[in-house]
């Protein structure tokens, strides 16, 4: 008998599986992602290119667009896994069963992040395939400058992989915020504000403020990982720099959460 | 019988929340093989102390050890301390059995323990229901089942009688006694001393975070009873004179009733029998546990009737 990291991971996995909200949140995550990819790509038309010349529509980015909406489901799931323990006061049972709080929070984070990564990868692949199918039907074909893209092509695969990683790291960030605030509504509000605030602000602020804001926003940095065409309205950063920024968000939230959960009374 | 020393030892434990002193220099020892009542008015610091024992809150001063170790050092805490703090603190959407499953898994306990403790508390039939639909009594039983998962030598129950029906109360009293009989240390909190009458061997009484008494129930009772004996006799005057000569202090409490201090009931019976004086009643007065407790805590209740802090 031992309450070690492996036992903590197993226990958190049972917890995650045995409440209904997990399934609902994952369903929302997948459903909304696919719905918005469908909406974006089914209404798109070839604007940039003339016959025989490549257009500059980013068909990879466009087909993955649904995850920016669907991610809310993953964020809510991640927040709830920790804040619901505080709202039900079950956290005391959890921490009495495993007084090594960093191990517990690490296990919880690992379990949720893994689930979001696995489901997120499936969602990214589905969005890519569905998006490509709709775009081809909408005229994004070789003759109009859009050669067919396959999932295993370098840029497409990178976009899907980075999109998946973004989702996993965003979930880690959300758990961190949940563990710091310990309050469901507060944590969800803060996560949404971090995700959507810069998007709203971008349209209202002068460019010298808006540009770095976009670059260092969670969403902007995540989006940079999926840009495959050089366009004027691109986020001005490379995919790997974007990944670094997203990782920093997750790391800071997680580390602060680890310190907070150790220092505070349960 | 147990590998781990079955004790809870608190030394000079203190805890403040802001300006409120919840626990103030508390020291006590909970011993194996005994049910220890942990009693005090609401707000006396009982739940805070239990949170300190479980390492949920960090003390501002002093320390508490369970089985000789600090809680955080325990490799598999559930197999050392079983605790019921707050029975309703489960996720309402999770089934009772699943709640016990994740708990057992977190300490590497065998899965059969889940079914064993469900049977132990008589909850097998509703184990498949979500805990949000449990009555308070069912929630208490689930909490007790959770505390029993690790078959721990030290057990701690915060107000376990709350919410139980009379049948449940009788059950838990017998259950607590049987746990102590197995050699476990059992700490049971209550704000009503009467709930513990006939159950607890020892009592730790606290008020406003401070220790008021740490004693055995029998000592507490004899300290509170001043050895009064009530008797009724048709020949009151003669009996009073007799008892006064024998060294007692009789007081007339009615035409044929007398209260005596300073003589035991047996001695009174001998004396009156020798003289052929008839007795219709002879009753030694024992204080109830509740009376003893009220006497103890009179000065320590959080607020006096005037609402001012004593």
Interface residues (C-beta under 8 A of the other chain):
Chain A: X1 X2 X3 X4 X7 X8 X10 X11 X12 X14 X15 X18 X19 X20 X21 X84 X85 X88 X89 X90 X92 X93 X94 X95 X96 X97 X98 X99 X100 X265 X266
Chain B: X51 X54 X55 X56 X57 X58 X71 X72 X74 X75 X76 X77 X78 X79 X81 X83 X85 X86 X88 X89 X90 X91 X92 X93 X94 X95 X98 X101 X102 X103 X105 X106 X107 X108 X109 X146 X150
